[in-house]
């Protein structure tokens, strides 16, 4: 895209929010601190807060809090606001639809918006075969319904997932999710017939002395499936093409393709969980496209509707139509206001080539993150695609996870007016998810702040002698 194109895209995502960082109080400020006290008295403690600044406006790459601080947003509401928090086209579509009607329930009296969203998803998701879609409220609902559909189609029960995977917070999707704390702890028992295989994790595989190539990692995983489950019992294999909460783990090339081939050979439904990776986030509309993998079913949410709650399952018509009439749905699934937002957001993504913007974000950020890794031995790995990037932090000179360093860098970023998030099975990964409409000046300023935060934390660490022995990894 040209520089003029960039300005157009940034303006479209910004609404009326000035696109500049501004700190007028410490983070959090006094008004946010007051509201945090109210929040603690009124909201269940199980609902967490990453950065306790209370928002009054947002758009483009900026979040404005109640104290007048303007923070650079590298979180996008966890990969939701790809088109910006206040995209004018999305806001106008929401207002227009809300003025017409907010709800009828598509299963009672349908409306065109639901159909139009399904048509768009059928067109955009990978594969040139006939497709169907169904709409839901959240990513967890989409994954759960994908499993229901796969079981109805195959008449099998078992579901295969992967280590470090995250798929939601419902009972079934907690069973599919790998990480115990905070997602599963004390909430069991969980749904049965879920089996977990090792993920291709190039950084950790190499550290453990394994062949880190994609085909080798797939062979290890599929050998376990054959021995412990049996392909003939598996309804669905569910995988994030790039894992999200588990640490932005990008499998080695060839891993996804080998899994897809195995599923095709054995009649297993291959489900790509594109909830965090979808709608341009990784530099393609869907992350599966990077390796030419065509899933049987795709689950989407997050970036689909510019911040409105909507999710979907899209896939091969014969699989999607396997569920009996009345077996899929929900009162609010495919809400008309959310559908209007989705149609506007999808148009913005396509017209503004936001997948191209994601690639440009990666081109800007990755060299700077790699430069940081050269300077700090405790920055063990840099990974990701497009505008879905991460760094994994380890004890200096080792590959042992260092969640305390991730927390320290996160805090230092927050104090500088930068919204950043952590993730990873071990809590030692910092993830960067800027809105795809963020201005390049803000992005470069954010990188300067990230560098300052790393340097601040690194200054307090004891230097590691050049001859320091390599510690053993904390991954089996």
C-alpha positions as CSV (number, residue, x, y, z in Angstrom):
1,X,0.0,0.0,0.0
2,X,1.1,3.6,-0.6
3,X,1.6,6.1,2.2
4,X,-1.6,7.8,1.1
5,X,-3.4,4.5,1.4
6,X,-2.0,4.1,4.9
7,X,-3.4,7.5,6.0
8,X,-6.8,6.6,4.6
9,X,-6.9,3.3,6.5
10,X,-5.7,4.9,9.7
11,X,-8.3,7.6,9.5
12,X,-11.1,5.1,8.9
13,X,-10.2,3.2,12.0
14,X,-9.7,6.2,14.3
15,X,-13.1,7.8,14.6
16,X,-12.6,11.1,16.4
17,X,-9.8,10.0,18.7
18,X,-6.5,12.0,18.3
19,X,-3.8,9.6,17.3
20,X,-1.1,10.5,19.7
21,X,0.2,9.1,23.1
22,X,-0.4,11.4,26.0
23,X,0.2,10.8,29.7
24,X,-1.2,13.3,32.2
25,X,-1.2,11.1,35.3
26,X,0.6,8.0,36.4
27,X,-1.0,4.8,35.1
28,X,-3.5,4.1,36.5
29,X,-4.7,7.7,37.3
30,X,-6.8,8.8,40.2
31,X,-10.2,8.5,38.5
32,X,-9.3,5.0,37.2
33,X,-8.2,4.1,40.7
34,X,-11.6,5.2,42.1
35,X,-13.4,3.2,39.5
36,X,-11.2,0.2,40.2
37,X,-12.4,0.3,43.8
38,X,-16.0,0.3,42.6
39,X,-15.2,-2.5,40.3
40,X,-13.7,-4.6,43.1
41,X,-16.8,-4.1,45.2
42,X,-19.3,-4.9,42.4
43,X,-17.7,-7.4,40.0
44,X,-16.9,-11.0,40.8
45,X,-13.2,-11.4,41.5
46,X,-13.0,-14.2,39.0
47,X,-13.1,-11.6,36.2
48,X,-9.6,-10.4,35.8
49,X,-8.1,-7.0,34.6
50,X,-4.8,-6.7,32.8
51,X,-4.4,-2.9,32.9
52,X,-6.8,-1.0,35.3
53,X,-7.4,2.1,33.2
54,X,-11.1,2.8,32.5
55,X,-11.8,3.7,28.9
56,X,-13.9,6.6,27.7
57,X,-13.0,6.5,24.0
58,X,-10.8,4.5,21.6
59,X,-10.0,4.4,17.9
60,X,-7.2,3.8,15.5
61,X,-4.2,2.9,17.7
62,X,-5.2,4.9,20.8
63,X,-7.2,4.2,24.0
64,X,-8.3,7.2,26.1
65,X,-9.0,6.7,29.8
66,X,-11.1,8.6,32.3
67,X,-8.0,10.6,33.5
68,X,-7.3,11.9,30.0
69,X,-4.4,9.6,29.3
70,X,-4.0,8.4,25.7
71,X,-2.4,5.0,25.5
72,X,-1.0,3.2,22.4
73,X,-3.0,0.0,21.9
74,X,-1.1,-3.2,21.1
75,X,-3.9,-5.4,22.3
76,X,-6.9,-4.7,20.1
77,X,-9.2,-6.1,22.7
78,X,-7.4,-9.5,22.2
79,X,-7.3,-9.3,18.4
80,X,-10.9,-8.1,18.0
81,X,-10.7,-4.5,16.8
82,X,-8.8,-5.2,13.6
83,X,-10.6,-2.3,11.9
84,X,-10.3,0.0,14.9
85,X,-12.4,0.5,18.1
86,X,-14.5,3.2,16.5
87,X,-14.5,2.5,12.8
88,X,-17.0,5.0,11.3
89,X,-18.5,2.5,8.8
90,X,-19.0,-0.1,11.6
91,X,-20.5,2.5,13.9
92,X,-22.9,3.7,11.2
93,X,-24.0,0.2,10.4
94,X,-24.7,-0.5,14.1
95,X,-26.7,2.7,14.5
96,X,-28.7,2.1,11.4
97,X,-29.6,-1.5,12.3
98,X,-30.3,-0.7,16.0
99,X,-32.8,2.0,14.8
100,X,-34.6,-0.6,12.6
101,X,-34.7,-3.5,15.1
102,X,-32.2,-5.0,17.6
103,X,-33.6,-8.6,17.8
104,X,-36.2,-11.0,16.5
105,X,-34.2,-14.3,16.8
106,X,-33.2,-15.6,13.4
107,X,-34.8,-19.0,14.3
108,X,-38.2,-17.3,14.7
109,X,-38.4,-14.6,12.1
110,X,-35.2,-14.4,10.0
111,X,-33.5,-11.4,8.4
112,X,-31.2,-10.7,5.5
113,X,-28.2,-9.7,7.5
114,X,-27.6,-13.2,8.9
115,X,-27.8,-14.6,5.4
116,X,-25.4,-12.0,4.0
117,X,-22.8,-12.7,6.7
118,X,-23.0,-16.4,5.9
119,X,-22.6,-15.7,2.2
120,X,-19.5,-13.5,3.0
121,X,-17.9,-16.2,5.1
122,X,-18.7,-18.9,2.5
123,X,-16.9,-16.8,0.0
124,X,-13.9,-15.7,2.1
125,X,-12.9,-18.9,4.0
126,X,-10.4,-21.3,2.3
127,X,-11.7,-23.8,-0.2
128,X,-13.6,-23.5,-3.5
129,X,-16.2,-26.1,-2.6
130,X,-19.9,-25.5,-1.6
131,X,-20.1,-24.2,1.9
132,X,-22.6,-23.4,4.7
133,X,-22.3,-21.3,7.8
134,X,-24.0,-20.9,11.1
135,X,-23.7,-17.9,13.5
136,X,-23.2,-17.9,17.2
137,X,-22.2,-15.4,20.0
138,X,-18.6,-16.3,21.0
139,X,-15.6,-18.2,19.9
140,X,-16.2,-20.9,22.5
141,X,-19.7,-21.4,21.1
142,X,-18.3,-21.7,17.6
143,X,-15.8,-24.4,18.6
144,X,-18.3,-26.3,20.6
145,X,-20.7,-26.3,17.7
146,X,-18.0,-27.4,15.3
147,X,-17.5,-30.4,17.5
148,X,-21.2,-31.1,17.5
149,X,-21.3,-30.9,13.7
150,X,-18.3,-33.1,13.3
151,X,-19.8,-35.8,15.6
152,X,-23.1,-35.7,13.7
153,X,-21.3,-36.1,10.4
154,X,-18.8,-38.8,11.3
155,X,-21.0,-40.7,13.9
156,X,-17.8,-40.8,16.0
157,X,-17.1,-39.4,19.5
158,X,-13.4,-38.6,20.0
159,X,-11.9,-35.1,19.6
160,X,-8.2,-34.5,19.2
161,X,-6.6,-31.2,20.3
162,X,-3.0,-30.1,21.0
163,X,-0.8,-29.1,23.8
164,X,-0.8,-25.3,24.5
165,X,-4.1,-24.9,22.7
166,X,-6.8,-22.6,23.9
167,X,-10.4,-23.0,22.7
168,X,-12.7,-21.4,25.3
169,X,-14.3,-21.4,28.7
170,X,-17.4,-23.6,28.3
171,X,-17.3,-27.1,29.8
172,X,-16.4,-28.7,26.5
173,X,-14.0,-26.1,25.4
174,X,-12.3,-26.1,28.8
175,X,-11.7,-29.8,28.1
176,X,-10.2,-28.9,24.8
177,X,-8.0,-26.2,26.3
178,X,-4.6,-27.2,27.6
179,X,-3.8,-24.7,30.3
180,X,-5.1,-25.4,33.8
181,X,-4.7,-22.0,35.6
182,X,-6.7,-19.9,35.2
183,X,-9.0,-21.6,32.7
184,X,-9.7,-25.0,34.1
185,X,-8.6,-25.0,37.8
186,X,-11.4,-26.2,40.1
187,X,-14.1,-26.2,37.3
188,X,-14.2,-29.9,36.5
189,X,-15.2,-32.6,35.8
190,X,-14.8,-31.9,32.1
191,X,-16.3,-33.4,28.9
192,X,-14.9,-36.8,28.0
193,X,-13.5,-38.2,24.8
194,X,-10.9,-35.4,24.4
195,X,-7.3,-36.4,23.6
196,X,-4.3,-34.1,23.5
197,X,-1.3,-34.4,21.2
198,X,2.1,-32.7,21.3
199,X,2.2,-29.4,19.3
200,X,4.9,-28.4,16.9
201,X,6.8,-25.9,19.0
202,X,10.0,-25.2,17.1
203,X,11.8,-23.2,19.8
204,X,11.1,-25.8,22.5
205,X,11.4,-28.8,20.3
206,X,14.9,-27.7,19.3
207,X,15.8,-27.0,23.0
208,X,14.7,-30.5,23.9
209,X,16.9,-32.0,21.2
210,X,14.0,-33.1,19.0
211,X,13.8,-32.9,15.2
212,X,11.9,-29.5,15.1
213,X,10.7,-29.9,11.5
214,X,7.0,-29.9,10.8
215,X,6.8,-33.4,9.3
216,X,8.8,-34.9,12.3
217,X,6.6,-33.1,14.8
218,X,3.4,-34.4,13.0
219,X,4.8,-37.9,12.9
220,X,5.3,-37.8,16.7
221,X,1.8,-36.5,17.3
222,X,0.0,-38.9,14.9
223,X,1.9,-41.9,16.3
224,X,0.3,-41.1,19.7
225,X,-3.1,-40.7,18.1
226,X,-2.8,-44.1,16.4
227,X,-1.7,-45.9,19.5
228,X,-3.9,-44.2,22.1
229,X,-7.1,-43.2,20.3
230,X,-7.3,-44.9,16.9
231,X,-8.1,-42.8,13.8
232,X,-11.4,-44.7,13.3
233,X,-12.7,-43.3,16.6
234,X,-11.9,-39.6,15.9
235,X,-14.7,-37.2,14.9
236,X,-12.6,-34.0,14.7
237,X,-9.1,-32.7,15.0
238,X,-9.2,-29.1,16.3
239,X,-6.2,-26.9,16.0
240,X,-5.3,-23.2,15.9
241,X,-3.1,-22.6,12.8
242,X,-1.1,-20.3,15.1
243,X,-1.8,-20.8,18.8
244,X,-3.1,-17.8,20.7
245,X,-3.3,-17.9,24.4
246,X,-0.9,-20.8,24.5
247,X,2.0,-18.5,23.4
248,X,1.6,-17.5,19.8
249,X,3.2,-20.7,18.8
250,X,3.6,-21.0,15.0
251,X,4.1,-24.7,14.0
252,X,7.0,-25.6,11.8
253,X,6.2,-25.7,8.0
254,X,4.6,-28.9,7.0
255,X,3.0,-29.7,10.4
256,X,-0.5,-28.5,9.5
257,X,-0.4,-30.0,6.1
258,X,0.6,-33.4,7.4
259,X,-2.3,-33.3,9.9
260,X,-4.7,-32.3,7.2
261,X,-3.6,-35.1,5.0
262,X,-4.0,-37.6,7.8
263,X,-7.5,-36.3,8.5
264,X,-8.5,-36.6,4.9
265,X,-7.1,-40.2,4.7
266,X,-9.0,-41.3,7.8
267,X,-12.3,-39.4,7.4
268,X,-11.6,-37.1,10.3
269,X,-13.0,-33.5,10.2
270,X,-10.1,-31.0,10.2
271,X,-11.3,-28.0,12.2
272,X,-9.2,-24.8,12.0
273,X,-9.8,-22.6,15.0
274,X,-9.2,-19.2,13.4
275,X,-10.8,-17.2,16.2
276,X,-7.7,-15.2,17.0
277,X,-5.9,-15.5,13.6
278,X,-8.8,-14.7,11.3
279,X,-9.8,-11.6,9.3
280,X,-6.4,-10.4,8.2
281,X,-4.6,-10.6,11.5
282,X,-1.6,-12.7,10.3
283,X,-1.2,-11.1,6.8
284,X,-3.7,-13.4,5.1
285,X,-7.5,-13.4,5.6
286,X,-7.0,-16.7,7.4
287,X,-3.8,-18.2,8.8
288,X,-4.5,-21.6,7.2
289,X,-3.8,-20.0,3.9
290,X,-0.1,-19.5,4.7
291,X,0.6,-23.2,4.1
292,X,-2.2,-23.8,1.6
293,X,-4.2,-25.9,4.1
294,X,-7.9,-26.1,3.4
295,X,-9.9,-27.0,6.6
296,X,-13.1,-28.9,6.5
297,X,-14.6,-26.4,9.1
298,X,-13.3,-23.0,10.2
299,X,-14.4,-21.3,13.4
300,X,-14.3,-17.5,13.6
301,X,-15.1,-14.8,16.1
302,X,-13.0,-11.9,17.5
303,X,-12.1,-9.8,14.4
304,X,-15.3,-10.7,12.6
305,X,-17.5,-7.7,13.6
306,X,-15.4,-4.8,14.8
307,X,-16.1,-5.4,18.5
308,X,-19.6,-6.6,18.4
309,X,-20.2,-10.2,19.7
310,X,-20.5,-12.6,16.8
311,X,-19.0,-16.0,15.9
312,X,-19.4,-18.5,13.2
313,X,-18.7,-22.0,11.9
314,X,-18.1,-22.3,8.2
315,X,-17.3,-25.3,6.1
316,X,-18.1,-28.0,3.6
317,X,-21.8,-28.1,2.9
318,X,-22.2,-31.9,3.4
319,X,-20.6,-31.6,6.9
320,X,-22.4,-28.5,8.0
321,X,-25.7,-30.0,6.9
322,X,-25.2,-33.1,8.9
323,X,-26.8,-31.7,12.1
324,X,-30.6,-32.2,12.3
325,X,-33.0,-29.3,11.9
326,X,-33.1,-27.4,15.2
327,X,-29.8,-28.9,16.4
328,X,-27.9,-25.7,15.9
329,X,-28.7,-22.1,16.9
330,X,-29.3,-20.0,20.0
331,X,-31.5,-17.0,21.0
332,X,-28.9,-14.4,20.2
333,X,-26.8,-16.2,17.6
334,X,-26.3,-13.9,14.6
335,X,-27.9,-10.9,16.3
336,X,-28.9,-8.4,13.6
337,X,-26.8,-5.6,15.0
338,X,-23.8,-7.8,15.2
339,X,-24.4,-8.9,11.6
340,X,-24.6,-5.4,10.4
341,X,-21.3,-4.6,12.1
342,X,-19.7,-7.7,10.6
343,X,-20.7,-6.8,7.1
344,X,-19.3,-3.3,7.5
345,X,-16.1,-4.7,9.1
346,X,-15.6,-7.3,6.3
347,X,-16.0,-4.5,3.7
348,X,-13.4,-2.4,5.5
349,X,-11.0,-5.3,5.7
350,X,-11.3,-6.1,2.0
351,X,-11.4,-2.5,0.7
352,X,-8.6,-1.3,2.9
353,X,-6.4,-4.5,2.3
354,X,-6.0,-4.8,6.0
355,X,-4.3,-8.2,5.5
356,X,-1.6,-6.1,3.6
357,X,-1.5,-3.7,6.5
358,X,-0.9,-6.7,8.8
359,X,2.1,-7.7,6.7
360,X,3.4,-4.2,6.8
361,X,3.1,-4.2,10.6
362,X,5.2,-7.3,10.7
363,X,7.8,-5.8,8.4
364,X,8.2,-2.9,10.8
365,X,8.0,-4.8,14.1
366,X,9.9,-8.0,13.5
367,X,13.4,-6.5,12.8
368,X,13.1,-4.4,16.0
369,X,12.1,-7.4,18.1
370,X,14.9,-9.5,16.6
371,X,17.3,-6.6,17.5
372,X,16.1,-6.7,21.0
373,X,16.8,-10.5,21.1
374,X,20.3,-9.8,20.0
375,X,20.8,-7.5,23.0
376,X,19.1,-9.5,25.7
377,X,19.9,-13.1,26.3
378,X,16.7,-13.6,28.2
379,X,14.6,-12.9,25.1
380,X,14.6,-16.5,23.9
381,X,12.4,-16.4,20.8
382,X,10.7,-14.0,18.4
383,X,7.8,-15.4,16.4
384,X,4.6,-14.8,14.7
385,X,3.2,-13.5,11.4
386,X,1.8,-10.1,10.3
387,X,0.3,-8.3,13.3
388,X,0.2,-11.4,15.5
389,X,3.7,-11.3,17.1
390,X,5.3,-12.5,20.3
391,X,8.5,-12.8,22.3
392,X,9.2,-15.6,24.7
393,X,11.2,-14.7,27.8
394,X,13.5,-17.1,29.6
395,X,16.0,-17.0,32.4
396,X,19.2,-15.4,31.1
397,X,21.4,-17.8,29.2
398,X,18.8,-20.6,29.4
399,X,15.6,-21.8,27.9
400,X,13.8,-22.0,31.3
401,X,10.5,-20.0,31.2
402,X,10.7,-16.6,33.1
403,X,7.1,-15.4,33.8
404,X,8.4,-12.9,36.3
405,X,10.4,-11.1,33.5
406,X,7.3,-11.1,31.2
407,X,5.3,-9.5,34.1
408,X,8.1,-6.9,34.7
409,X,8.3,-5.9,31.0
410,X,4.5,-5.8,30.8
411,X,4.4,-3.5,33.8
412,X,7.1,-1.2,32.4
413,X,5.2,-1.0,29.1
414,X,2.0,-0.1,30.9
415,X,3.7,2.6,32.9
416,X,4.8,4.2,29.6
417,X,1.3,4.3,28.2
418,X,1.4,1.1,26.1
419,X,-1.2,-1.6,26.3
420,X,0.5,-5.0,26.0
421,X,-0.6,-8.5,26.9
422,X,1.1,-11.6,28.2
423,X,0.2,-15.2,27.3
424,X,1.7,-18.7,27.1
425,X,1.4,-21.9,29.0
426,X,4.1,-20.7,31.3
427,X,3.1,-17.1,31.4
428,X,6.4,-16.0,29.9
429,X,5.3,-14.7,26.5
430,X,4.5,-11.1,25.5
431,X,2.1,-10.8,22.6
432,X,1.6,-7.8,20.3
433,X,-1.7,-7.4,18.6
434,X,-2.0,-3.9,17.2
435,X,-5.1,-2.8,15.4
436,X,-4.5,-3.3,11.7
437,X,-5.4,0.4,11.2
438,X,-2.7,1.7,13.6
439,X,-0.6,4.5,12.2
440,X,3.0,3.7,11.5
441,X,4.2,6.7,13.6
442,X,2.4,5.2,16.6
443,X,3.7,1.8,15.8
444,X,7.3,3.0,15.8
445,X,6.8,4.9,19.0
446,X,5.4,1.8,20.6
447,X,8.6,-0.1,19.5
448,X,10.7,2.6,21.2
449,X,8.7,2.2,24.4
450,X,9.1,-1.6,24.2
451,X,12.8,-1.2,23.8
452,X,12.9,1.1,26.8
453,X,10.9,-1.4,28.9
454,X,13.3,-4.2,28.0
455,X,16.3,-2.1,28.8
456,X,14.8,-1.1,32.1
457,X,14.2,-4.7,33.2
458,X,17.4,-5.9,31.7
459,X,19.4,-3.3,33.7
460,X,18.3,-5.0,36.9
461,X,19.5,-8.5,35.9
462,X,22.8,-10.1,36.8
463,X,24.9,-10.5,33.7
464,X,25.3,-14.1,32.6
465,X,29.0,-15.3,32.1
466,X,29.7,-16.3,28.5
467,X,30.5,-19.8,29.8
468,X,27.3,-20.2,31.7
469,X,25.9,-23.7,31.2
470,X,22.6,-24.2,29.4
471,X,19.8,-24.9,31.8
472,X,17.4,-27.7,31.0
473,X,14.1,-26.7,29.5
474,X,11.0,-26.9,31.6
475,X,9.2,-28.6,28.7
476,X,9.1,-32.4,28.5
